[in-house]
């Protein structure tokens, strides 16, 4: 039997206002507790200068360093 797809309005109405408020409060509390527990690590991460972003070997190299872009001002004479 085919399953009926919910419309956007039906999807939004699936949760009560009270439930949405409780979930938002719980997520905010979780974020605050996480930040309290890991504050020093987070600060160190943002304070550490990085010459270039960490490279993920799974990421395709869409813009090779030695390519010439038509709107690249670095290659202007």
Buried (B, 14 or more C-beta within 10 A) or exposed (E): EEEEEEEEEEEEEEEEEEEEEEEEEEEEEEEEEEEEEEEEEEEEEEEEEEEEEEEEEEEEEEEEEEEEEEEEEEEEE
